[in-house]
Amino acid sequence: MRARLALVVSGTQCELREVKLSDKPEAMLEASPKGTVPVLVLPDGTVIEESIEVMRWALGQSDPEGWLERDDPDLIADCDGPFKHALDHYKYPNRYDDCDPLPHRARGLEFLEMLDARLADGGQLCGRKRGITDAAVFPFVRQFANHDRDWFDAADLPHVHPWLEGHLQSPLFKTVMQREKPWKPGQEPVALAL
């Protein structure tokens, strides 16, 4: 989702190939043997395999909303590291040995409380306009919120709640959440565009 957000907002023309991770197409594995998404294959054959790298590449080509001006690499790293760790252990405790999800939820809440304090100043993580930091962080906050929506909605996060809802209701988010049938070789290309 993060990669798609930046590709769409930058106006990058690309072909979307939806994949079912339980049935990865051979073309995907040839491009990226690690077998995770996203995978962006550039016309020169260069492969970009990490969502934040796809975001930075796309915005480096075209950044009409100035997202790169609102970049906080340290906050994104905290999201992708400790918060994502807490999210995974909270959401999927059965994947880990002897895992109690509640301490992980508490660690995730600490991150959300820090976001809440930041959002009090301008409504977005790096000021008054959305930027790459917001686009990199809110998809993981969405996953955290959706795991136990009643608990999340009751949490004292007066700035996180409207921030998240604003991103979820945006035309950009609705565009990137388009669902296509899994890609098969030879099918008509599907464009990703706002």
N, CA, C and O of each residue as an XYZ file, in Angstrom:
776
protein
N       0.817     -1.192      0.000
C       0.000      0.000      0.000
C       0.864      1.261      0.000
O       0.561      2.220     -0.710
N       1.935      1.263      0.790
C       2.788      2.463      0.862
C       3.400      2.776     -0.497
O       3.423      3.929     -0.925
N       3.892      1.750     -1.165
C       4.487      1.958     -2.482
C       3.444      2.504     -3.442
O       3.718      3.434     -4.201
N       2.264      1.936     -3.411
C       1.195      2.408     -4.309
C       0.837      3.857     -4.043
O       0.593      4.614     -4.983
N       0.801      4.259     -2.777
C       0.481      5.657     -2.449
C       1.446      6.604     -3.158
O       1.018      7.574     -3.785
N       2.737      6.327     -3.061
C       3.738      7.211     -3.675
C       3.709      7.127     -5.192
O       3.871      8.143     -5.867
N       3.506      5.940     -5.736
C       3.433      5.802     -7.192
C       2.267      6.609     -7.755
O       2.405      7.290     -8.771
N       1.119      6.525     -7.086
C      -0.056      7.252     -7.578
C       0.123      8.754     -7.408
O      -0.127      9.507     -8.349
N       0.548      9.208     -6.233
C       0.649     10.655     -6.004
C       1.723     11.276     -6.890
O       1.626     12.448     -7.252
N       2.741     10.505     -7.242
C       3.803     11.027     -8.109
C       3.399     11.016     -9.581
O       4.073     11.613    -10.421
N       2.297     10.333     -9.889
C       1.862     10.241    -11.282
C       2.678      9.253    -12.096
O       2.657      9.292    -13.326
N       3.394      8.371    -11.418
C       4.216      7.385    -12.113
C       3.327      6.396    -12.855
O       2.446      5.775    -12.260
N       3.558      6.254    -14.140
C       2.817      5.285    -14.931
C       3.411      3.908    -14.699
O       4.606      3.700    -14.908
N       2.586      2.973    -14.271
C       3.093      1.623    -14.070
C       1.955      0.627    -14.243
O       0.774      0.963    -14.154
N       2.358     -0.597    -14.492
C       1.411     -1.692    -14.621
C       1.309     -2.371    -13.262
O       2.317     -2.751    -12.667
N       0.093     -2.517    -12.785
C      -0.159     -3.174    -11.512
C      -0.330     -4.667    -11.746
O      -1.120     -5.095    -12.587
N       0.414     -5.437    -10.997
C       0.269     -6.892    -11.045
C      -0.053     -7.368     -9.634
O       0.830     -7.525     -8.791
N      -1.313     -7.586     -9.411
C      -1.773     -8.098     -8.112
C      -1.292     -9.537     -7.970
O      -1.398    -10.324     -8.910
N      -0.767     -9.882     -6.801
C      -0.328    -11.261     -6.588
C      -0.973    -11.814     -5.322
O      -1.238    -11.092     -4.361
N      -1.209    -13.089     -5.358
C      -1.656    -13.816     -4.178
C      -0.392    -14.455     -3.607
O       0.231    -15.290     -4.262
N      -0.014    -14.068     -2.395
C       1.270    -14.498     -1.855
C       1.344    -16.012     -1.643
O       2.437    -16.573     -1.562
N       0.209    -16.661     -1.553
C       0.228    -18.121     -1.429
C       0.404    -18.798     -2.790
O       0.570    -20.016     -2.864
N       0.367    -18.008     -3.864
C       0.522    -18.538     -5.224
C       1.325    -17.526     -6.049
O       0.804    -16.930     -6.992
N       2.580    -17.344     -5.687
C       3.424    -16.313     -6.309
C       3.749    -16.686     -7.751
O       4.197    -17.800     -8.024
N       3.523    -15.751     -8.674
C       3.860    -16.038    -10.067
C       5.370    -16.169    -10.275
O       6.159    -15.503     -9.604
N       5.753    -17.018    -11.194
C       7.163    -17.253    -11.489
C       7.863    -15.952    -11.897
O       9.022    -15.738    -11.540
N       7.168    -15.084    -12.641
C       7.770    -13.813    -13.076
C       8.161    -12.953    -11.880
O       9.181    -12.264    -11.924
N       7.367    -12.983    -10.818
C       7.694    -12.219     -9.607
C       8.948    -12.794     -8.953
O       9.847    -12.046     -8.569
N       9.009    -14.100     -8.826
C      10.146    -14.740     -8.177
C      11.426    -14.583     -8.999
O      12.521    -14.533     -8.437
N      11.296    -14.506    -10.309
C      12.466    -14.250    -11.154
C      12.987    -12.837    -10.916
O      14.197    -12.616    -10.864
N      12.064    -11.877    -10.770
C      12.463    -10.487    -10.536
C      12.995    -10.302     -9.118
O      13.939     -9.545     -8.895
N      12.387    -10.992     -8.172
C      12.739    -10.828     -6.760
C      12.634    -12.163     -6.043
O      11.555    -12.530     -5.579
N      13.732    -12.892     -5.946
C      13.703    -14.214     -5.325
C      13.227    -14.228     -3.870
O      12.801    -15.272     -3.375
N      13.292    -13.086     -3.180
C      12.848    -13.100     -1.787
C      11.335    -13.301     -1.681
O      10.840    -13.713     -0.632
N      10.600    -13.013     -2.753
C       9.187    -13.368     -2.817
C       8.250    -12.557     -1.951
O       7.201    -13.054     -1.540
N       8.610    -11.310     -1.663
C       7.714    -10.437     -0.913
C       7.307     -9.265     -1.798
O       7.941     -8.997     -2.818
N       6.253     -8.577     -1.402
C       5.811     -7.401     -2.136
C       6.117     -6.175     -1.292
O       6.189     -6.271     -0.067
N       6.301     -5.015     -1.934
C       6.202     -4.779     -3.362
C       7.488     -5.162     -4.092
O       8.553     -5.336     -3.499
N       7.331     -5.281     -5.401
C       8.464     -5.433     -6.305
C       8.213     -4.459     -7.446
O       7.201     -4.559     -8.140
N       9.122     -3.527     -7.642
C       9.023     -2.588     -8.751
C      10.171     -2.890     -9.704
O      11.342     -2.826     -9.330
N       9.819     -3.218    -10.931
C      10.825     -3.487    -11.956
C      10.825     -2.291    -12.902
O       9.824     -2.011    -13.562
N      11.948     -1.593    -12.961
C      12.074     -0.410    -13.813
C      12.364     -0.836    -15.252
O      12.805     -1.961    -15.486
N      12.119      0.055    -16.219
C      12.364     -0.289    -17.625
C      13.789     -0.773    -17.912
O      13.995     -1.569    -18.828
N      14.778     -0.301    -17.136
C      16.162     -0.734    -17.375
C      16.486     -2.055    -16.682
O      17.623     -2.523    -16.741
N      15.487     -2.662    -16.021
C      15.683     -3.935    -15.350
C      16.025     -3.823    -13.870
O      16.060     -4.835    -13.169
N      16.278     -2.614    -13.384
C      16.535     -2.413    -11.960
C      15.310     -2.849    -11.158
O      14.176     -2.569    -11.548
N      15.539     -3.532    -10.044
C      14.455     -4.011     -9.189
C      14.551     -3.309     -7.839
O      15.611     -3.278     -7.214
N      13.435     -2.750     -7.405
C      13.338     -2.128     -6.081
C      12.353     -2.966     -5.282
O      11.214     -3.168     -5.702
N      12.801     -3.459     -4.115
C      12.015     -4.445     -3.374
C      11.472     -3.983     -2.024
O      10.732     -4.730     -1.384
N      11.805     -2.809     -1.582
C      11.322     -2.331     -0.285
C      10.367     -1.169     -0.516
O      10.635     -0.288     -1.333
N       9.244     -1.171      0.211
C       8.216     -0.153     -0.026
C       8.742      1.264      0.175
O       8.423      2.150     -0.618
N       9.543      1.502      1.221
C      10.039      2.861      1.441
C      10.991      3.274      0.329
O      11.055      4.452     -0.022
N      11.733      2.321     -0.230
C      12.618      2.635     -1.352
C      11.817      2.929     -2.617
O      12.188      3.811     -3.392
N      10.725      2.200     -2.833
C       9.842      2.496     -3.967
C       9.274      3.897     -3.799
O       9.216      4.665     -4.760
N       8.856      4.232     -2.587
C       8.298      5.561     -2.324
C       9.317      6.651     -2.661
O       9.004      7.603     -3.375
N      10.521      6.504     -2.149
C      11.547      7.533     -2.368
C      11.925      7.620     -3.852
O      12.168      8.712     -4.367
N      11.974      6.481     -4.532
C      12.286      6.499     -5.963
C      11.197      7.241     -6.728
O      11.498      8.134     -7.521
N       9.927      6.881     -6.500
C       8.813      7.501     -7.230
C       8.761      9.003     -6.984
O       8.591      9.786     -7.918
N       8.905      9.398     -5.735
C       8.853     10.829     -5.408
C      10.089     11.563     -5.905
O      10.039     12.770     -6.141
N      11.188     10.855     -6.064
C      12.381     11.452     -6.668
C      12.191     11.750     -8.141
O      12.858     12.624     -8.696
N      11.272     11.019     -8.783
C      10.957     11.270    -10.192
C      10.006     12.451    -10.337
O      10.163     13.288    -11.226
N       9.007     12.505     -9.438
C       8.001     13.567     -9.476
C       7.353     13.655     -8.105
O       6.901     12.648     -7.559
N       7.308     14.847     -7.554
C       6.787     15.054     -6.204
C       5.860     16.267     -6.195
O       6.175     17.282     -5.574
N       4.712     16.169     -6.883
C       3.854     17.343     -7.051
C       3.284     17.912     -5.754
O       2.958     19.098     -5.702
N       3.155     17.106     -4.715
C       2.636     17.602     -3.437
C       3.744     17.939     -2.445
O       3.461     18.336     -1.315
N       5.002     17.784     -2.856
C       6.119     18.099     -1.963
C       6.239     17.138     -0.786
O       6.613     17.549      0.312
N       5.926     15.869     -1.002
C       5.990     14.898      0.090
C       7.383     14.782      0.678
O       7.523     14.629      1.892
N       8.411     14.849     -0.141
C       9.772     14.679      0.367
C      10.195     15.836      1.276
O      11.153     15.706      2.038
N       9.491     16.956      1.200
C       9.762     18.072      2.111
C       9.279     17.753      3.523
O       9.690     18.394      4.491
N       8.411     16.765      3.627
C       7.844     16.362      4.918
C       8.258     14.915      5.213
O       7.431     14.014      5.352
N       9.563     14.746      5.299
C      10.170     13.432      5.493
C      10.870     13.406      6.845
O      11.666     14.292      7.157
N      10.574     12.400      7.635
C      11.267     12.183      8.896
C      11.766     10.732      8.888
O      11.077      9.832      9.368
N      12.970     10.513      8.340
C      13.495      9.146      8.227
C      13.570      8.409      9.560
O      13.371      7.195      9.601
N      13.856      9.121     10.655
C      13.945      8.462     11.962
C      12.581      7.956     12.425
O      12.473      6.853     12.959
N      11.548      8.759     12.221
C      10.201      8.322     12.604
C       9.757      7.132     11.743
O       9.150      6.188     12.249
N      10.058      7.184     10.459
C       9.714      6.065      9.573
C      10.466      4.809     10.022
O       9.894      3.719     10.024
N      11.731      4.947     10.399
C      12.505      3.795     10.877
C      11.923      3.240     12.177
O      11.899      2.025     12.370
N      11.450      4.119     13.074
C      10.803      3.651     14.309
C       9.516      2.893     13.991
O       9.193      1.897     14.638
N       8.798      3.371     13.000
C       7.568      2.690     12.572
C       7.904      1.328     11.981
O       7.293      0.322     12.340
N       8.872      1.299     11.080
C       9.216      0.067     10.378
C       9.939     -0.934     11.277
O       9.954     -2.130     10.987
N      10.531     -0.456     12.353
C      11.277     -1.319     13.266
C      10.452     -1.690     14.489
O       9.677     -2.646     14.444
N      10.607     -0.947     15.584
C       9.931     -1.327     16.834
C       8.398     -1.378     16.746
O       7.779     -2.288     17.297
N       7.785     -0.408     16.055
C       6.316     -0.447     15.986
C       5.836     -1.632     15.170
O       4.880     -2.300     15.563
N       6.479     -1.909     14.039
C       6.083     -3.060     13.204
C       6.299     -4.366     13.966
O       5.501     -5.295     13.838
N       7.360     -4.444     14.751
C       7.604     -5.620     15.593
C       6.442     -5.804     16.582
O       5.910     -6.905     16.726
N       6.059     -4.722     17.253
C       4.944     -4.789     18.206
C       3.649     -5.163     17.485
O       2.877     -5.987     17.974
N       3.417     -4.555     16.324
C       2.214     -4.853     15.541
C       2.146     -6.333     15.183
O       1.112     -6.972     15.377
N       3.229     -6.873     14.668
C       3.231     -8.281     14.253
C       2.970     -9.218     15.429
O       2.234    -10.195     15.288
N       3.566     -8.932     16.586
C       3.380     -9.796     17.750
C       1.994     -9.615     18.380
O       1.456    -10.548     18.976
N       1.430     -8.437     18.249
C       0.073     -8.176     18.730
C      -0.960     -8.833     17.814
O      -1.911     -9.462     18.279
N      -0.759     -8.678     16.525
C      -1.734     -9.156     15.540
C      -1.628    -10.662     15.291
O      -2.641    -11.324     15.066
N      -0.419    -11.202     15.331
C      -0.189    -12.617     15.002
C       0.566    -13.335     16.124
O       1.629    -13.896     15.858
N       0.069    -13.345     17.360
C       0.831    -13.964     18.453
C       1.086    -15.462     18.239
O       2.058    -16.007     18.762
N       0.223    -16.116     17.481
C       0.388    -17.558     17.243
C       1.596    -17.873     16.360
O       1.999    -19.032     16.265
N       2.171    -16.875     15.721
C       3.363    -17.090     14.892
C       4.643    -17.124     15.720
O       5.710    -17.454     15.203
N       4.540    -16.788     16.993
C       5.715    -16.668     17.849
C       5.560    -17.587     19.056
O       4.449    -17.811     19.537
N       6.667    -18.111     19.535
C       6.646    -18.994     20.699
C       6.266    -18.216     21.950
O       6.838    -17.168     22.251
N       5.296    -18.749     22.665
C       4.922    -18.220     23.977
C       4.747    -16.703     23.960
O       5.351    -15.990     24.761
N       3.927    -16.228     23.055
C       3.765    -14.784     22.855
C       2.455    -14.290     23.467
O       1.372    -14.726     23.076
N       2.566    -13.388     24.418
C       1.412    -12.700     24.985
C       1.253    -11.399     24.190
O       2.148    -10.554     24.232
N       0.146    -11.214     23.472
C       0.018    -10.026     22.625
C      -0.146     -8.707     23.388
O       0.131     -7.643     22.835
N      -0.589     -8.759     24.639
C      -0.906     -7.514     25.347
C       0.307     -6.615     25.615
O       0.184     -5.400     25.458
N       1.464     -7.144     26.008
C       2.624     -6.240     26.134
C       3.012     -5.600     24.802
O       3.510     -4.475     24.775
N       2.789     -6.307     23.712
C       3.093     -5.750     22.392
C       2.083     -4.658     22.029
O       2.436     -3.651     21.415
N       0.832     -4.873     22.413
C      -0.166     -3.814     22.205
C       0.218     -2.577     22.999
O       0.084     -1.456     22.508
N       0.697     -2.773     24.230
C       1.112     -1.637     25.065
C       2.284     -0.890     24.426
O       2.316      0.340     24.450
N       3.248     -1.620     23.853
C       4.376     -0.957     23.173
C       3.890     -0.204     21.938
O       4.360      0.896     21.646
N       2.948     -0.803     21.218
C       2.371     -0.121     20.063
C       1.646      1.144     20.473
O       1.725      2.162     19.786
N       0.937      1.081     21.597
C       0.224      2.260     22.093
C       1.194      3.382     22.434
O       0.879      4.552     22.216
N       2.364      3.053     22.964
C       3.362      4.088     23.264
C       3.757      4.832     21.985
O       3.898      6.055     21.995
N       3.932      4.110     20.907
C       4.257      4.732     19.620
C       3.103      5.631     19.172
O       3.327      6.752     18.716
N       1.874      5.137     19.302
C       0.703      5.926     18.899
C       0.558      7.182     19.748
O       0.145      8.224     19.239
N       0.890      7.100     21.028
C       0.829      8.282     21.892
C       1.865      9.318     21.462
O       1.606     10.520     21.524
N       3.028      8.858     21.029
C       4.044      9.776     20.509
C       3.536     10.445     19.224
O       3.713     11.648     19.029
N       2.899      9.642     18.345
C       2.314     10.223     17.127
C       1.253     11.257     17.490
O       1.190     12.332     16.893
N       0.429     10.924     18.465
C      -0.648     11.816     18.874
C      -0.110     13.180     19.296
O      -0.673     14.215     18.939
N       0.969     13.173     20.047
C       1.582     14.441     20.480
C       2.094     15.232     19.276
O       1.948     16.453     19.227
N       2.689     14.544     18.315
C       3.185     15.221     17.106
C       2.050     15.807     16.287
O       2.151     16.920     15.772
N       0.976     15.055     16.172
C      -0.154     15.485     15.351
C      -0.869     16.697     15.942
O      -1.559     17.417     15.220
N      -0.716     16.930     17.234
C      -1.379     18.068     17.881
C      -0.923     19.391     17.290
O      -1.674     20.366     17.319
N       0.297     19.448     16.751
C       0.839     20.703     16.236
C       0.277     21.116     14.885
O       0.002     22.298     14.674
N       0.097     20.166     13.958
C      -0.314     20.574     12.620
C      -1.319     19.661     11.946
O      -1.783     19.955     10.844
N      -1.659     18.564     12.590
C      -2.631     17.660     11.995
C      -2.024     16.552     11.153
O      -2.681     15.544     10.893
N      -0.771     16.725     10.719
C      -0.033     15.683      9.999
C       1.293     15.507     10.742
O       1.625     16.307     11.616
N       2.031     14.488     10.405
C       3.227     14.165     11.185
C       4.374     15.151     10.998
O       5.234     15.270     11.871
N       4.395     15.847      9.888
C       5.468     16.830      9.646
C       4.893     18.172      9.223
O       5.418     18.812      8.311
N       3.834     18.599      9.868
C       3.244     19.895      9.558
C       1.766     19.804      9.256
O       1.055     18.955      9.794
N       1.313     20.689      8.387
C      -0.115     20.785      8.089
C      -0.544     19.998      6.860
O      -1.738     19.781      6.653
N       0.415     19.567      6.038
C       0.092     18.824      4.816
C       0.632     17.415      4.917
O       1.645     17.166      5.571
N      -0.061     16.490      4.258
C       0.429     15.112      4.250
C       1.749     15.049      3.495
O       2.009     15.827      2.577
N       2.560     14.107      3.909
C       3.851     13.910      3.268
C       4.237     12.447      3.304
O       3.437     11.585      3.666
N       5.469     12.181      2.926
C       5.930     10.797      2.867
C       5.873     10.126      4.244
O       5.610      8.928      4.336
N       6.116     10.883      5.299
C       6.077     10.286      6.636
C       4.682      9.776      6.957
O       4.529      8.664      7.464
N       3.665     10.577      6.668
C       2.283     10.145      6.902
C       1.962      8.896      6.084
O       1.387      7.934      6.593
N       2.346      8.928      4.802
C       2.041      7.813      3.905
C       2.794      6.550      4.288
O       2.313      5.446      4.033
N       3.957      6.689      4.891
C       4.741      5.525      5.305
C       4.228      4.945      6.621
O       4.376      3.748      6.865
N       3.631      5.775      7.470
C       3.244      5.342      8.817
C       1.779      4.900      8.897
O       1.482      3.891      9.537
N       0.857      5.636      8.261
C      -0.553      5.346      8.514
C      -0.993      3.951      8.102
O      -1.895      3.416      8.747
N      -0.421      3.311      7.063
C      -0.879      1.945      6.763
C      -0.641      0.960      7.909
O      -1.445      0.051      8.120
N       0.460      1.135      8.649
C       0.715      0.254      9.790
C      -0.186      0.608     10.969
O      -0.612     -0.278     11.709
N      -0.481      1.900     11.150
C      -1.425      2.303     12.189
C      -2.807      1.728     11.860
O      -3.526      1.292     12.758
N      -3.170      1.725     10.602
C      -4.439      1.135     10.172
C      -4.518     -0.346     10.559
O      -5.534     -0.806     11.080
N      -3.438     -1.081     10.298
C      -3.424     -2.507     10.680
C      -3.564     -2.675     12.182
O      -4.308     -3.538     12.647
N      -2.856     -1.860     12.938
C      -2.918     -1.926     14.395
C      -4.345     -1.634     14.868
O      -4.879     -2.339     15.724
N      -4.950     -0.594     14.307
C      -6.309     -0.202     14.694
C      -7.322     -1.292     14.365
O      -8.220     -1.574     15.157
N      -7.175     -1.891     13.213
C      -8.170     -2.864     12.757
C      -8.104     -4.198     13.495
O      -9.046     -4.987     13.423
N      -7.013     -4.459     14.199
C      -6.917     -5.738     14.906
C      -7.960     -5.841     16.027
O      -8.553     -6.901     16.225
N      -8.182     -4.758     16.748
C      -9.226     -4.703     17.783
C      -9.784     -3.286     17.737
O      -9.382     -2.412     18.504
N     -10.716     -3.088     16.820
C     -11.203     -1.736     16.550
C     -11.882     -1.108     17.757
O     -11.745      0.095     17.979
N     -12.607     -1.889     18.536
C     -13.264     -1.322     19.721
C     -12.227     -0.789     20.707
O     -12.381      0.307     21.245
N     -11.162     -1.576     20.943
C     -10.114     -1.115     21.856
C      -9.457      0.145     21.299
O      -9.259      1.116     22.029
N      -9.117      0.135     20.013
C      -8.453      1.288     19.400
C      -9.339      2.528     19.478
O      -8.867      3.606     19.840
N     -10.613      2.385     19.144
C     -11.517      3.539     19.162
C     -11.675      4.119     20.559
O     -11.927      5.315     20.708
N     -11.529      3.280     21.591
C     -11.660      3.756     22.965
C     -10.355      4.353     23.507
O     -10.362      5.015     24.545
N      -9.255      4.126     22.818
C      -7.961      4.641     23.278
C      -7.944      6.166     23.222
O      -8.527      6.772     22.322
N      -7.277      6.768     24.184
C      -7.189      8.231     24.277
C      -6.130      8.747     23.300
O      -4.992      9.027     23.675
N      -6.543      8.860     22.041
C      -5.667      9.310     20.946
C      -6.436     10.351     20.125
O      -6.786     10.096     18.973
N      -6.699     11.524     20.717
C      -7.586     12.494     20.068
C      -7.092     13.039     18.734
O      -7.890     13.550     17.948
N      -5.800     12.941     18.465
C      -5.265     13.439     17.195
C      -5.015     12.308     16.202
O      -5.128     12.505     14.993
N      -4.678     11.125     16.710
C      -4.446      9.981     15.827
C      -5.744      9.557     15.146
O      -5.741      9.249     13.955
N      -6.853      9.538     15.884
C      -8.113      9.068     15.302
C      -8.526      9.873     14.059
O      -8.775      9.272     13.014
N      -8.607     11.213     14.133
C      -9.002     11.949     12.919
C      -7.940     11.917     11.821
O      -8.273     11.941     10.636
N      -6.660     11.861     12.209
C      -5.581     11.751     11.219
C      -5.733     10.471     10.419
O      -5.699     10.492      9.188
N      -5.900      9.363     11.115
C      -6.054      8.085     10.425
C      -7.313      8.087      9.569
O      -7.272      7.676      8.409
N      -8.422      8.541     10.121
C      -9.676      8.547      9.363
C      -9.577      9.431      8.128
O     -10.126      9.089      7.080
N      -8.889     10.556      8.235
C      -8.701     11.428      7.078
C      -7.942     10.734      5.956
O      -8.288     10.880      4.784
N      -6.916      9.984      6.311
C      -6.168      9.248      5.287
C      -7.010      8.114      4.701
O      -6.963      7.863      3.497
N      -7.774      7.433      5.545
C      -8.588      6.316      5.059
C      -9.717      6.783      4.140
O     -10.142      6.036      3.258
N     -10.199      7.989      4.335
C     -11.300      8.511      3.511
C     -10.817      9.272      2.279
O     -11.633      9.723      1.475
N      -9.520      9.417      2.124
C      -8.997     10.199      1.002
C      -9.175      9.467     -0.328
O      -9.139      8.237     -0.371
N      -9.366     10.220     -1.411
C      -9.428      9.584     -2.735
C      -8.149      8.804     -3.058
O      -8.201      7.782     -3.742
N      -7.009      9.284     -2.569
C      -5.751      8.583     -2.815
C      -5.795      7.179     -2.214
O      -5.457      6.209     -2.893
N      -6.200      7.058     -0.974
C      -6.265      5.751     -0.325
C      -7.263      4.836     -1.043
O      -6.990      3.657     -1.266
N      -8.403      5.392     -1.395
C      -9.416      4.572     -2.072
C      -8.893      4.064     -3.422
O      -9.223      2.956     -3.843
N      -8.090      4.868     -4.083
C      -7.493      4.439     -5.353
C      -6.514      3.294     -5.140
O      -6.565      2.293     -5.855
N      -5.624      3.433     -4.164
C      -4.605      2.399     -3.979
C      -5.182      1.106     -3.422
O      -4.547      0.055     -3.508
N      -6.362      1.174     -2.859
C      -6.978     -0.028     -2.317
C      -7.787     -0.792     -3.360
O      -8.483     -1.754     -3.033
N      -7.694     -0.359     -4.613
C      -8.406     -1.111     -5.653
C      -7.945     -2.559     -5.617
O      -6.759     -2.844     -5.451
N      -8.882     -3.453     -5.770
C      -8.562     -4.879     -5.759
C      -8.728     -5.433     -7.162
O      -9.770     -5.275     -7.799
N      -7.700     -6.068     -7.613
C      -7.717     -6.693     -8.934
C      -7.576     -8.198     -8.757
O      -7.155     -8.676     -7.704
N      -7.931     -8.927     -9.789
C      -7.698    -10.367     -9.764
C      -6.199    -10.607     -9.832
O      -5.475     -9.818    -10.440
N      -5.719    -11.691     -9.214
C      -4.284    -11.968     -9.302
C      -3.814    -12.042    -10.750
O      -4.494    -12.592    -11.616
N      -2.635    -11.475    -10.989
C      -2.051    -11.377    -12.326
C      -1.693    -12.757    -12.860
O      -1.223    -13.629    -12.129
N      -1.927    -12.925    -14.146
C      -1.505    -14.124    -14.876
C      -0.775    -13.665    -16.127
O      -1.159    -12.654    -16.715
N       0.264    -14.371    -16.554
C       0.982    -13.993    -17.775
C       0.021    -13.860    -18.956
O      -0.865    -14.690    -19.158
N       0.222    -12.795    -19.723
C      -0.574    -12.589    -20.926
C      -1.857    -11.806    -20.729
O      -2.541    -11.502    -21.707
N      -2.206    -11.468    -19.492
C      -3.444    -10.723    -19.287
C      -3.270     -9.263    -19.663
O      -2.148     -8.762    -19.737
N      -4.391     -8.577    -19.901
C      -4.380     -7.138    -20.211
C      -3.735     -6.388    -19.055
O      -4.028     -6.688    -17.898
N      -2.862     -5.416    -19.336
C      -2.262     -4.637    -18.262
C      -3.304     -3.833    -17.492
O      -4.282     -3.354    -18.065
N      -3.083     -3.693    -16.197
C      -3.929     -2.873    -15.324
C      -3.089     -1.682    -14.889
O      -2.024     -1.852    -14.295
N      -3.563     -0.483    -15.182
C      -2.816      0.732    -14.820
C      -3.144      1.130    -13.390
O      -4.262      0.928    -12.916
N      -2.170      1.690    -12.721
C      -2.349      2.221    -11.377
C      -2.337      3.735    -11.511
O      -1.300      4.324    -11.816
N      -3.493      4.374    -11.283
C      -3.570      5.826    -11.439
C      -4.734      6.372    -10.634
O      -5.713      5.669    -10.382
N      -4.621      7.643    -10.230
C      -5.664      8.340     -9.474
C      -6.711      8.848    -10.437
O      -7.688      9.468    -10.016
